[in-house]
Amino acid sequence: MKYKRLNNRDELSALGFGCMRFPKKGNGFDHDEIERELRYAIDNGVNYFDTAYLYPGNEEAFGRALEKIGARDKINIATKMPHYFMKSPEDAEKRFNEQLSRLRTDHVDYYLMHMLPDVKSWDALCSRGIDKWLEAKRGAGLIRRIGFSFHGSSDLFIKILHSYHWDFTQIQYNYLDRTTQAGERGLKEAAAMGIPVIIMEPLRGGKLVNGIPDKAREIISSSTPGWSPAEFGLRWLWNQPEVTVVLSGMNSMDMVKENIRIASETDEGSLTGDDMRTYEKVVAEIEKKVRVRCTGCGYCMPCPAGVDIPGCFKTYNTSYLESYFDGIREYFMCTAMKNERSMASLCKKCGKCESHCPQGIEIRNELVRVKKRFENPIFKLVTFFAPGHIK
């Protein structure tokens, strides 16, 4: 296993174990299999394990397995608090203690504000004293590092980066999301600031393994013999020096073994020019299924009405490229979970965006399509009761 030594002297494994997709058995978790996979991962050098308060039963299942393995001092536990539950330090204290109990530990190594959407949300937390609460926990050694996970645009991500002295951050990033979400620009900005970056969804929840077109799969097979689509995606990430840890939601022993092998064999800067051209070809094949040819450049922003135009198009494309559920889930997270909403329905049809779009996209018409696809009565009802709506 390869490791990254951070400025704070932590040493993190290149591969992190994403616990959200633990194997199931019947109506619950397969605890024996979870323990077996975690034990193998730890024995083979994985030392970063990621879970969250909102993953049903997940923290408890992880804590139970880790206690049986007896390796708490060998690993880093990362977990997340849904920031919209933290109305006061007392709320934070209650839920944090619940997490410690679930995890069967006396401290959390890496603690994240889960899906922090914008600076305004962070400022609201600070006004309630949550930043001071976090710092007090860090001072007492109950939380070692403070960070946030993020789904949204690179502009919003970079603003959050500069709003606080974060110890680390976590973003969605893969060879298909290079110019969307926080993207390459966000990754490089964090690295320039000395902020370690944890990568989630490196294979888009398996979509870059099982959901790519046959032609893209043929290109991978012929251009990089011996690499599976999973290896193709993971090597692209570990090639980049700005990447600290790549999380993989592993739920089988075969997957654990394969990913550990890839992480142990891959070096920064090892991909050749021919390799990078192969990635471009694969992306081109995947994007043939894309409905809106938005590159996520952001020249259309800011929208005077507050619409997250690149985010709307990205999730719209996801709903066709992957599944409708994946698209509307991302759309809800990236537009409705913010204090300042950014849905397609906010468009005033002023046309300012279209005068700046280098792709010549008819943005106003496309936003109408986004609205029709996503903003149904159920979406509107759920959005009304979402935390961002409740002041």
N, C-alpha and C positions, 0 to 999 in steps of 0.2 A: 504493500500500500504506500502511496505517495502522500505527503503531507504539506500543508502550508503553515509556515511559522508567521504569526501575526505580530504587529507592533507591540501589542500588549503581552507578547510572549506565549500566547496560547498556540498550540499546534493542532490543527484540525485535519482530519483525513479528507483526501480529495473527494471521496464518495461519502455521502451522508445517507442515512436510512430514513426515508420518509414513511412514517408509521400510519398514514391515513388509510392505506389499503391493506391492512392486516388480513391474512386469510381467515375465512369464515367456515363455520361448521354448524349445520342446522340453522337455528335462529340466532346464533351467537358467534363468538370468536373461537377459532381453533387454537386453544391456548398451548397445547403441546407443540404444534407446528410453529407458532409464534416464538416460543422459547427456543426451539431448535434453530430457526433462522437467525434469531438475534445472537445466540451463542456463537454460531458459525461466523457471523459478521464481526463480532467483537474479537474472536480468536484470530481473525484475519485482518485486523487493523482498523476496522471502522470505528470511529469514536465520536460521531455526531449523529444524534437521533432526534427527529423532529415530530412533534405531535401538537395538539391544540385543545383548548377547553371545549370547543364546539364539535370536535370529532366524537360522535356518540360512543361512549364506553372505551375510547381509545387510550386516554391517559391511564385509566385503571388497568387495562389489559397490559400496557407497556410496563407499568410499575410492578405489577404482579410477576411478569416474566423476569424483569431485571432483578427483583429481589431473590428469585430462585437461582438465577445465574450467579449472583453475588459479585457483580462487576461495576458497582456504582462509581468507584474511584478511578475507573479506567475510561470513562466516557463523559461526554457532554450532553446534557438534556436540554433541548430547545422546546419551549412550548409557548402558546400564544393566548393572550387575553382579548376577548372581543371588547374593543374600546368603548362601544356604545353602552355597555353594562356598567361602566365605571363613572357613576354620577358623583361619587365622593370618595375620599380615601377609605372610608369605612366599607363601601361597596367593593373596592379593590382588595382590601384586606380580607374580607370574607371569601371572595372567590379565589384569591391566591392561596389561602390556607386550604381551601377545598382541593386545589390543584396539588399542593404538597402531599395531602393525604392520599389522593388518587395515585400519585406517582411514587408514593412510599419513600420520600426523600426529604431532607431538611433544607435543600436549596435547589434553585434552578440556575443552570449555567448561562443559557441564552434565552432571554425573555422578550417576546415581541408583542407590540400592539398589532392585533390581527386586522389585516385589510384596512390600514389607515388610508383614507381616500384623499385628503388634502390638508393644507396647512391650517385652514380654519378649524378643522376637527381637532388637530393637535393643540391649537391655541385654546380651544374650549376645554380640553382635558387639563391643560396647564392652569386655566382659570379656576378649576375645581381642586387644584393642588395635587393632581396625579403625578406630575413631574417630580415634585418634592417627595411624594410617597415612594416613587421608583428609586430615587437617589438615596433615600434613607434605607431602603432594602438593599441596595447595592453597597452602601457603606457598612451595613451589618453582615454582608456576605451571604444574604439570602437570595439575592439575584446578582450574578456576576457581570453580565453584559446586557445592555438595554438596546433594543432595536425595533424594527417595524417591518411588516410584510405589506406588499403593495400590488394592486391591480389598477392600472390607469395609464395615463399618457406620460411621456418622458418629461414634459414641462412641469406637470404637477409633482412628479417624483423628485425632480431636481430641487424644486422649491421646498419640499419636505426635508430633503437632505440638508439644506442650509438653515433649517429652522431650529436645530438642536444639535448637541454634540453626541450623535448616535455612535454606539459601539459597533453596530453592524446593521445590515439590511437584507431583505429577501425579496427577490423578484422573479416573475415568470420570464424565461428567456430560452430560446432554442433557435435553430437555424431558420425556422419559418417566422419567428417573432423578432427578428433582428431589428426591424424599424417600427414595431408596435409595442404596446405596453411601455415599460421603462426603457426597453430596447438597448441597443449598443451605446447610444448616447448617454443614457442613465448609468449604465454599467461603468463606462469610462469616467464619468463625472465622480461617481462614488470612489473608484480606485484612485483618482487624482487627489481626492480628499483623505485618502488613507482609511476609507471605510470598507471593511470586508463585505463581500457580496455572496450570499447564499442563493443558489439557483433552484427554483422549483419548476415543475412542469417541463423538464428538459426534453421530454418526448411527447408533450401535450397529452398527458394521461394515457399514453399508449397509442394515440392517434397517428404518431409518426412511425409507428411500427406496424399496426394493423389497418390503418386507415388511408394509406397513401395509394395513389393509382398504380396499376400494374407497370406502366411505362417507367415510373419513377423507381419502382423496385428493380426493374431490369437494369436501369442505369447504375444503381448501387452495386448490383451483383457483378456487372461486367467491368466497372471502373475500379472497384475496391474489392477484389476477390477475397472471400473469407469473412468479410464484414457483414453482419446482419444489419437490418435497418436500425436496430437499437444501438449497436456499436457505432454505426455511421453518425447518429445523432449525438452520442455521448463524446466521441472523439472531437467533434467540432467545438464543444464547450471546453474540454480540458486542454485544447490547443491554445486557449486565450489566457494570458497571465493575469488578467483582471478578475478571473473567476476564482473564488476561494473554495467553495464546496458545491458539489452538484448533488442534489437530493434525488433519490429514486424511490418511488413508491413500490417497493419490492414485496411480492406476496407469494413467492414460490422459491424453493431452494435453488432450482436451476437459475432463476433470475438473480438471486443473491450471488451465486458463484460466478455467473457470467459478468456481472457488473464489477465485482471485485477484481476479476482478471483484467478487464478493460482498464479500470482505474490504475492498476498496478503497471500496465504496459504503456500507457499513454504519457507523452511528455509535452510540455508547452512548446509551441512553435514547430511541432513535428510534421504538420500537414504541408504538402507541397503546393505549388501553383496549380498543378494538374488536379490535385485533390479539391482545391477551392473552386475550380471551374466545374467540377462534378457537383458540388453543392449547389452552384448556380443553376445547373441543368435540372437537378431534382426539384428545386424550388419552382422553376419555370413550369415543370409538369404539374406540380401540385396546384399552382396558381391558375392553371387553365380552368379549374372549377370555381374560381373566384368570381363573384357577381359584380363587385365594384373594384376598379383597378386603382385603389388608393394605396399609396406607398407609405403612408403615415408620416410624411415629411413635416406636416404641421404648418405649411405656408398659409393655410386657410384660417389659422387661429391667430388671435382669440376671436371667437364668435360673439358679436354684440349681444346676442340673446342667451349666451351661455351654453350653447350646444357643444358637446365634445364630438366634433365631426369625425376625426380619425377613429375615435373609440367606437362610435356608432357603426361606421363602415366595417371596422375590424370584427365586431361581434356579429354583424349581419352576414359577413362572409363565412364566419365560423359556423353559423347555423346551416349553411349549405355544404361547406367543406367537411364538417364533422357530423354534427347532429343539431336539430332544432333545440333540444334541451341544453346542449353546451352553449349555443349562441345566446339564448335568452337568459341563461344563468349569468354569463359574462356581462350581458347588457345590463342586467339588474345591478350587479356589483359595481360596474364602471360608471353607471349614470344615475341610479336611484339611491344608492347607499351614501351619497355625499350630502353634506349640509346644503351645498348649492347644486341643485339638480342640473343634469346636462343631457336630458333625453332629446330625441329627434323632434318630438312634438313641440318643443320650445322654439323651433325655427320660425322666424318672422318673414322669411323669404326676401330679405333685403338684397341678397346677391353679392354682398361684399366678398364672401368666401370664394365665389367662382372667378372673380377677377384676379385672384392670387394663386389659383390652383394650377401647377405646372402640368398636370395630367389632363387638363381640360374636362374634368368631370362635371356633369350637370348636378351639382351638389344638392340643390333644392329639390329636384325631382327624386333623387336617390334617397333623401331623408324622408320623403313621403312614403317610399317603399319600406324603409326601416320601421317607421311608425306603424304602418299597416301590419307588418310581420310580427312585431313584438308587443305593441301597446294595446293589448286586448283588455276586456273588463277585469280579468283575473289579475293581470299585471298592475292595472290601476289600483285595484283594491289592496294588493300586497304592498305596493309602493306607498299608499296612503298611510299604512301602519308601520312602514320601515322607520328605523331610528332617525334617519336624516330629516324626516318630516316632523318628528316629535321634538319640540323645542323645550 
